[in-house]
Amino acid sequence: MLFSLLTALVVSQAPASTRWLGVELNLAWPLVPGVEMYQARGTARLWSAGSLHGDLMFAVNVRPGVFRENEGTFREFGPGVGYRQFFWRGLHLELAAYPSFARLERNVVTGATYEAFALTVEAYGGYRLLLSELGFEAARGWPVEPLVTLQGGVGANVFLSNRWPTASPDAPLFAVGSLLVGAAF
């Protein structure tokens, strides 16, 4: 009963966005030393009930070549898929999985090259802000509305098919953050 009351309160307090699709570019990842990955995302609304809704997230990730002092030169590319649950306006939680093809060149321990299939999972909390939420009401009527999404969370590399030696062990969990800019349709 408490859940029903809370749900009714949240649904009545904030109208859901009428935007059902979105595109986003991650501006933070290319600038973070050691990450230096490029990511493009798309989102599609799966369901909606008042201000509550859930979006499917799909991504393309490319890491062109990053030297890591404990490993070597690391390259990676692959897709991503996730689910973003909105609770109130742009407030959300997101779970994502990123399978990828990984290549490590000039390993700092052996000097060899390693290729592997990798799987990384990440969990985020964040907020998506549409231009109209900043007081620019006219943006609601535009066919495309600019957006900014800020997220923070935690991730883990859960699988690597061909584990390579490293100069120091990886931590089991790592902090993640995203600054996404894009547009909602």
C-alpha positions in Angstrom: 0.0 0.0 0.0 2.8 2.4 0.8 4.4 1.7 -2.6 1.0 2.5 -4.2 0.7 5.8 -2.4 4.3 6.8 -3.2 3.7 5.9 -6.9 0.5 7.9 -7.0 2.2 10.9 -5.4 5.2 10.8 -7.8 2.9 10.3 -10.9 0.7 13.2 -9.9 3.6 15.6 -9.2 5.5 15.6 -12.5 4.3 15.0 -16.0 6.3 12.6 -18.1 8.3 13.9 -21.0 6.6 13.4 -24.3 9.9 12.6 -25.8 10.2 8.9 -26.7 13.6 8.7 -28.5 17.0 10.2 -27.7 20.6 10.3 -28.9 23.5 11.1 -26.6 27.3 11.5 -26.9 29.5 10.9 -23.8 31.7 14.0 -23.4 33.4 12.8 -20.2 35.0 9.4 -21.2 37.3 10.7 -24.0 38.8 13.2 -21.5 39.4 10.8 -18.5 43.0 9.5 -18.5 43.1 5.7 -18.8 39.5 5.6 -20.1 39.8 7.7 -23.3 36.8 5.9 -24.9 34.3 7.4 -27.3 30.6 6.5 -26.8 27.5 7.2 -28.8 24.1 6.2 -27.3 20.5 5.9 -28.4 17.5 5.6 -26.1 14.0 4.4 -26.8 11.0 4.5 -24.4 9.8 1.0 -23.5 6.9 1.9 -21.3 5.4 4.9 -19.5 2.9 5.5 -16.6 2.7 9.1 -15.5 6.2 10.3 -14.6 7.5 6.7 -14.3 9.0 5.3 -17.4 11.7 2.9 -18.6 14.0 3.4 -21.6 16.1 0.9 -23.5 19.7 2.2 -24.0 22.0 1.0 -26.8 25.5 2.2 -27.4 28.6 1.9 -29.6 32.0 2.2 -27.8 35.4 2.7 -29.3 38.7 3.0 -27.5 41.3 3.7 -30.3 44.4 3.0 -28.2 45.4 4.0 -24.7 48.7 3.2 -23.0 48.2 1.9 -19.5 51.4 1.7 -17.5 50.3 -1.6 -15.8 49.2 -3.3 -19.0 50.3 -1.9 -22.3 48.5 -0.3 -25.2 44.8 -1.2 -24.9 42.2 -1.0 -27.7 38.6 -1.9 -27.5 35.3 -1.7 -29.5 31.9 -3.1 -29.1 28.2 -2.4 -28.5 26.3 -1.8 -25.3 22.8 -2.3 -24.0 21.1 -1.2 -20.9 17.9 -0.2 -19.1 17.3 3.3 -17.7 14.4 3.5 -15.1 13.1 7.0 -14.5 11.4 7.8 -11.2 10.7 11.5 -11.1 11.3 13.9 -14.0 14.9 13.1 -15.2 16.0 11.2 -12.0 16.9 7.7 -13.0 18.9 4.5 -12.3 20.6 2.7 -15.2 22.1 -0.7 -15.6 24.3 -1.4 -18.7 26.4 -4.2 -20.2 29.2 -3.6 -22.6 30.5 -6.7 -24.5 33.6 -5.9 -26.5 36.5 -7.1 -28.5 39.7 -6.1 -26.6 43.3 -6.0 -27.8 46.3 -5.4 -25.7 49.6 -4.7 -27.5 53.1 -4.6 -26.1 52.1 -6.0 -22.7 54.4 -4.5 -20.1 55.1 -7.9 -18.5 55.6 -10.2 -21.5 55.8 -7.8 -24.5 53.2 -9.9 -26.3 49.9 -9.0 -27.9 46.7 -10.4 -26.5 43.1 -10.5 -27.9 40.0 -11.3 -25.9 36.3 -10.9 -25.6 35.5 -8.8 -22.6 32.3 -8.0 -20.7 31.9 -4.9 -18.5 28.8 -4.1 -16.4 28.0 -0.7 -14.9 25.3 0.8 -12.7 24.5 4.5 -12.6 22.3 7.0 -10.8 21.7 10.3 -12.6 19.5 13.0 -13.9 18.5 13.9 -17.5 17.8 17.5 -18.0 15.8 18.7 -21.0 16.2 22.4 -22.1 12.5 23.0 -21.3 13.2 22.1 -17.7 15.5 25.1 -17.4 12.6 27.5 -18.0 12.8 27.6 -21.8 9.2 26.5 -22.4 9.3 27.0 -26.2 11.6 23.9 -26.4 8.7 21.6 -25.6 7.2 22.4 -29.0 10.4 21.8 -30.9 10.7 18.5 -32.9 14.1 18.0 -31.3 14.9 19.1 -27.7 18.5 19.4 -26.4 19.4 17.4 -23.3 22.2 16.9 -20.8 22.5 13.8 -18.6 24.9 13.6 -15.6 25.5 10.1 -14.1 27.7 8.6 -11.5 28.1 4.9 -10.4 30.2 1.8 -10.2 31.4 -0.8 -12.8 33.2 -4.1 -12.9 35.0 -6.1 -15.6 33.2 -9.4 -15.2 34.7 -11.5 -18.0 37.9 -11.5 -20.1 38.3 -14.6 -22.3 42.1 -14.4 -22.6 43.4 -12.8 -19.4 46.8 -11.1 -19.8 49.4 -10.5 -17.1 49.5 -7.0 -15.5 52.1 -5.2 -13.4 49.6 -4.8 -10.6 46.1 -6.4 -10.0 42.9 -4.6 -11.0 40.5 -3.5 -8.3 37.3 -5.5 -8.5 35.1 -2.4 -8.8 35.8 1.0 -10.4 34.0 4.3 -10.3 32.2 5.5 -13.4 30.7 8.8 -14.5 29.1 10.2 -17.6 28.4 13.6 -19.0 26.0 13.0 -21.9 24.8 15.6 -24.3 22.3 15.1 -27.0 18.7 15.5 -28.2 15.3 14.0 -27.4 12.7 13.5 -30.1 
